Amino acid sequence: MQLSVVVPCYNEENGLDALRRRIVAACQTCAADDYEIVLVNDGSSDRTWDVMARFSAQDPRVVAVNLSRNHGHQLALSAGLSLARGDRVFIIDADLQDPPELLGEMMARMDAGADVVYGQRIERQGETRFKKLSAYLFYRVLDRLVDVSIPTDTGDFRLMSRRALDVLNAMPEHHRFIRGMVSWLGFRQEAVPYARAPRFADSSKYPLAKMIRFALDAITGFSIRPLRLASYLGFAVSLIALVMMLYALISYLLGNTVSGWTSMTLIILAVASVQFMLMGVIGEYLGRLYMESKRRPLYIIDEIRTSPSASRSQSI
């Protein structure tokens, strides 16, 4: 099979018809009828699964995958990637902020030798100032912290070759930051700049809490610099404590000590706050080691639906 399109979906029933039309048009232009569309329902609470099931019954090229619960965007995407059969795999979100029509240019770049062709946002339409500012800061801070060069202003919107995808699927970690994992692969990777459109329907499925969790996964998954920062801060606090001890000793010897609980309380609180912060950083890494040691499956597939006329060569 020439092309697979993988789309993770969460509460996207209002935009799926438009999504399907645009993806089908892009695929037929680039791959004729030699393609499949893998739609992954990530525990939606609306009729997203019903719409997917209808698509799969109508079109043998549509594969509808229903996860057992909401596993999160990155794991839903991982589930779809594990089922994709194409020689090339096109990843796109269901909100239509990323244009399926860029598939043609991405395919041309891959024909020229690229293994990964990713979309790079030069404009973010329809987003709040807070969203734009937080995204800008996230990518710049991430670039300074991580040990792998991850392109700024990129998402999971990309086209991957089969050999790149096979290596990605073999990576077992639970706390997944897929755009970082793809960057880690190496190979030849190229950017296609584009303007990101507003959401086609409904509102963003990434509230602030999920964004923070996502940022933590990105940083701790690709860098030990926060641990180094914890060591540096601990060393700095130790030096400050040593200087204060010397000062207190000299003051005592000179008879200049001043009784009072305020300064002592402030010192104790300052040291304790730094200690708790450092313990929190170390705890993030220990928590990830604990979760990885369990070796639980990344996701659980409840059901896969295809058209009765469709056949899948691999067993699930």
C-alpha positions as CSV (number, residue, x, y, z in Angstrom):
1,M,0.0,0.0,0.0
2,Q,1.4,3.4,-1.0
3,L,-0.1,5.7,1.7
4,S,-1.7,5.5,5.2
5,V,-3.3,8.5,6.9
6,V,-3.5,8.4,10.7
7,V,-5.9,10.7,12.5
8,P,-6.3,10.6,16.3
9,C,-9.8,11.9,17.3
10,Y,-11.4,13.0,20.5
11,N,-14.9,14.5,20.5
12,E,-14.7,15.5,16.8
13,E,-18.1,14.4,15.5
14,N,-18.9,17.8,14.1
15,G,-15.8,18.0,11.9
16,L,-15.3,14.5,10.7
17,D,-17.3,14.7,7.5
18,A,-15.3,17.8,6.3
19,L,-12.1,16.1,7.4
20,R,-12.9,12.9,5.4
21,R,-13.7,14.9,2.3
22,R,-10.5,16.9,2.3
23,I,-8.3,13.9,3.2
24,V,-9.9,11.8,0.5
25,A,-9.4,14.5,-2.1
26,A,-5.7,14.9,-1.1
27,C,-5.1,11.2,-1.1
28,Q,-6.7,10.6,-4.5
29,T,-4.6,13.4,-6.0
30,C,-1.3,11.8,-4.6
31,A,-2.0,8.1,-4.5
32,A,-5.1,7.4,-6.6
33,D,-7.0,4.7,-4.8
34,D,-3.9,3.1,-3.1
35,Y,-4.4,4.5,0.4
36,E,-6.1,3.9,3.7
37,I,-7.4,6.3,6.4
38,V,-6.9,5.1,10.0
39,L,-9.2,7.0,12.4
40,V,-8.6,6.4,16.1
41,N,-11.3,7.2,18.6
42,D,-9.6,8.2,21.9
43,G,-12.5,7.5,24.2
44,S,-14.8,10.3,22.9
45,S,-17.9,11.1,24.9
46,D,-19.9,12.3,21.8
47,R,-20.8,10.4,18.6
48,T,-17.3,10.4,17.1
49,W,-17.2,6.6,17.1
50,D,-20.6,6.3,15.4
51,V,-19.4,8.6,12.6
52,M,-16.2,6.6,12.2
53,A,-18.1,3.3,12.1
54,R,-20.4,4.8,9.4
55,F,-17.3,5.8,7.4
56,S,-15.8,2.3,7.6
57,A,-19.0,0.7,6.5
58,Q,-19.2,3.0,3.5
59,D,-15.6,3.0,2.4
60,P,-13.2,0.0,2.3
61,R,-10.3,2.4,2.6
62,V,-11.4,3.7,6.1
63,V,-10.3,1.8,9.2
64,A,-12.1,2.8,12.4
65,V,-10.2,2.0,15.6
66,N,-11.9,2.4,19.0
67,L,-9.7,2.6,22.1
68,S,-11.0,1.2,25.4
69,R,-10.9,4.6,27.1
70,N,-9.3,8.0,26.7
71,H,-5.5,7.3,26.6
72,G,-4.4,10.8,25.4
73,H,-3.5,12.2,22.1
74,Q,0.0,10.8,21.9
75,L,-1.0,7.2,22.7
76,A,-4.0,7.4,20.4
77,L,-1.7,8.4,17.6
78,S,0.7,5.6,18.6
79,A,-2.1,3.1,18.2
80,G,-2.9,4.4,14.8
81,L,0.7,4.3,13.7
82,S,1.1,0.7,14.8
83,L,-1.8,-0.3,12.5
84,A,-0.7,1.7,9.5
85,R,0.3,-0.4,6.5
86,G,1.4,2.2,4.0
87,D,4.9,2.7,2.6
88,R,4.4,6.3,3.6
89,V,2.3,7.5,6.6
90,F,0.7,10.9,6.8
91,I,-0.1,12.2,10.3
92,I,-2.8,14.8,10.8
93,D,-5.1,16.0,13.6
94,A,-8.8,15.9,13.2
95,D,-9.4,19.7,13.8
96,L,-8.3,20.7,10.3
97,Q,-6.0,23.4,11.6
98,D,-3.3,21.6,9.5
99,P,-4.2,21.5,5.8
100,P,-4.4,18.0,4.2
101,E,-3.7,19.7,0.9
102,L,0.0,20.0,1.8
103,L,0.3,16.2,1.3
104,G,1.2,16.7,-2.3
105,E,4.2,18.9,-1.5
106,M,5.3,16.5,1.3
107,M,5.1,13.6,-1.1
108,A,7.3,15.4,-3.6
109,R,9.9,16.1,-0.9
110,M,9.9,12.4,0.0
111,D,10.3,11.5,-3.6
112,A,13.4,13.6,-3.6
113,G,14.9,11.6,-0.7
114,A,13.5,12.8,2.6
115,D,12.4,10.3,5.2
116,V,10.4,12.8,7.3
117,V,8.6,15.9,6.0
118,Y,7.1,18.0,8.8
119,G,4.9,21.0,8.7
120,Q,6.4,24.1,10.4
121,R,4.0,26.8,11.4
122,I,4.8,30.4,10.3
123,E,1.4,31.7,11.4
124,R,-1.2,30.6,14.0
125,Q,-4.6,31.9,13.0
126,G,-7.6,32.0,15.3
127,E,-5.6,31.4,18.5
128,T,-5.5,33.6,21.6
129,R,-2.5,35.7,22.6
130,F,-1.9,33.4,25.6
131,K,-1.9,30.3,23.4
132,K,0.5,31.9,20.9
133,L,2.8,33.2,23.6
134,S,2.9,30.0,25.6
135,A,3.6,28.0,22.4
136,Y,6.4,30.4,21.5
137,L,8.0,30.1,24.9
138,F,7.5,26.4,25.0
139,Y,9.5,25.7,21.8
140,R,12.3,28.1,22.7
141,V,12.7,26.8,26.3
142,L,12.5,23.2,25.0
143,D,15.2,23.9,22.4
144,R,17.5,25.1,25.2
145,L,16.8,22.1,27.5
146,V,16.6,19.0,25.4
147,D,19.6,17.1,24.1
148,V,18.0,16.5,20.7
149,S,17.4,19.2,18.1
150,I,13.6,19.5,17.8
151,P,12.4,22.0,15.2
152,T,10.5,24.9,16.6
153,D,6.8,25.6,15.9
154,T,6.1,22.1,14.8
155,G,3.4,19.6,15.8
156,D,2.8,16.0,14.8
157,F,1.6,17.0,11.3
158,R,4.1,15.2,9.0
159,L,4.7,12.5,6.4
160,M,7.0,9.6,7.4
161,S,8.6,6.9,5.4
162,R,8.1,3.2,6.3
163,R,11.6,2.7,7.6
164,A,11.3,5.8,9.9
165,L,7.9,4.6,11.2
166,D,9.2,1.1,11.9
167,V,11.9,2.5,14.2
168,L,9.4,4.8,15.9
169,N,7.0,1.9,16.5
170,A,9.8,0.0,18.1
171,M,10.4,2.7,20.8
172,P,8.5,1.5,23.9
173,E,8.4,4.5,26.3
174,H,5.0,5.3,27.8
175,H,5.4,9.1,28.3
176,R,5.6,9.8,24.6
177,F,6.4,13.1,22.9
178,I,6.2,11.9,19.3
179,R,7.6,14.9,17.5
180,G,10.7,14.7,19.7
181,M,11.0,10.9,19.2
182,V,10.8,11.5,15.4
183,S,13.6,14.1,15.7
184,W,15.7,11.7,17.7
185,L,15.5,9.1,14.8
186,G,17.7,11.2,12.5
187,F,17.4,10.3,8.8
188,R,16.8,13.1,6.4
189,Q,14.1,15.5,7.7
190,E,12.7,18.5,5.9
191,A,10.3,21.3,6.8
192,V,7.3,22.6,4.8
193,P,6.2,26.1,6.1
194,Y,2.5,26.8,6.3
195,A,-0.1,29.0,8.1
196,R,-2.1,27.1,10.7
197,A,-5.8,27.7,10.3
198,P,-8.4,28.1,13.1
199,R,-10.2,25.0,14.3
200,F,-12.9,23.9,11.9
201,A,-15.4,22.9,14.7
202,D,-15.7,23.0,18.5
203,S,-13.0,24.2,20.8
204,S,-9.4,23.0,21.6
205,K,-9.1,19.7,23.4
206,Y,-5.8,20.8,25.1
207,P,-6.6,22.8,28.2
208,L,-3.8,24.4,30.3
209,A,-3.4,21.3,32.5
210,K,-2.8,19.0,29.5
211,M,-0.4,21.5,28.0
212,I,1.7,21.6,31.2
213,R,1.7,17.8,31.3
214,F,2.7,17.6,27.7
215,A,5.5,20.1,28.3
216,L,6.8,18.0,31.2
217,D,6.8,14.9,29.1
218,A,8.7,16.7,26.3
219,I,11.4,18.0,28.7
220,T,11.9,15.0,30.9
221,G,11.7,12.6,28.0
222,F,14.6,14.2,26.1
223,S,16.8,15.9,28.7
224,I,18.5,15.3,32.0
225,R,19.2,19.0,32.3
226,P,16.5,19.6,35.0
227,L,18.4,17.1,37.1
228,R,21.6,18.9,36.5
229,L,19.8,22.2,37.4
230,A,18.7,20.5,40.7
231,S,22.3,19.7,41.4
232,Y,23.4,23.2,40.6
233,L,20.7,24.7,42.8
234,G,21.5,22.4,45.7
235,F,25.2,23.3,45.4
236,A,24.4,27.0,45.3
237,V,22.2,26.7,48.4
238,S,24.9,24.8,50.2
239,L,27.4,27.5,49.5
240,I,25.0,30.2,50.8
241,A,24.3,28.1,53.9
242,L,28.0,27.8,54.5
243,V,28.6,31.5,54.2
244,M,25.7,32.2,56.6
245,M,27.1,29.7,59.1
246,L,30.5,31.4,59.0
247,Y,28.8,34.8,59.4
248,A,26.8,33.5,62.4
249,L,30.0,32.0,64.0
250,I,32.0,35.2,63.6
251,S,29.1,37.3,64.9
252,Y,28.9,35.0,67.9
253,L,32.6,35.3,68.6
254,L,32.4,39.1,68.3
255,G,29.4,39.3,70.6
256,N,27.2,40.8,67.9
257,T,24.5,38.1,67.8
258,V,20.9,39.3,67.6
259,S,18.2,37.1,69.0
260,G,15.1,36.8,66.9
261,W,13.0,34.2,65.2
262,T,12.2,36.2,62.0
263,S,15.5,35.7,60.2
264,M,15.8,32.1,61.3
265,T,12.3,31.4,60.1
266,L,13.0,33.0,56.7
267,I,16.2,31.0,56.3
268,I,14.5,27.7,57.2
269,L,11.6,28.4,54.8
270,A,14.0,29.3,52.0
271,V,16.1,26.2,52.3
272,A,13.0,24.0,52.7
273,S,11.4,25.5,49.6
274,V,14.4,24.8,47.5
275,Q,14.7,21.2,48.8
276,F,11.0,20.5,48.0
277,M,11.5,21.9,44.5
278,L,14.5,19.7,43.9
279,M,12.7,16.7,45.3
280,G,9.8,17.4,42.9
281,V,12.2,17.4,39.9
282,I,13.8,14.2,41.0
283,G,10.4,12.7,41.6
284,E,9.3,13.4,38.0
285,Y,12.1,11.2,36.8
286,L,11.6,8.5,39.4
287,G,7.9,8.4,38.5
288,R,8.7,7.8,34.9
289,L,11.1,5.1,35.8
290,Y,8.4,3.4,37.9
291,M,5.8,3.6,35.1
292,E,8.3,2.2,32.5
293,S,9.2,-0.7,34.9
294,K,5.6,-1.9,34.9
295,R,5.8,-2.7,31.1
296,R,2.1,-2.2,30.7
297,P,0.7,-1.9,27.1
298,L,0.7,1.7,25.8
299,Y,-3.0,1.4,24.9
300,I,-5.9,-1.1,24.6
301,I,-7.9,-1.4,21.4
302,D,-11.5,-2.3,22.0
303,E,-12.6,-2.7,18.4
304,I,-11.5,-2.3,14.8
305,R,-14.1,-1.8,12.1
306,T,-13.5,-2.0,8.3
307,S,-15.8,-2.4,5.4
308,P,-16.8,-6.1,4.8
309,S,-15.1,-5.8,1.4
310,A,-11.8,-4.7,2.9
311,S,-9.1,-7.0,4.0
312,R,-6.2,-6.4,6.3
313,S,-3.0,-8.4,5.9
314,Q,-1.8,-8.0,9.4
315,S,-3.4,-9.5,12.5
316,I,-4.3,-7.2,15.4
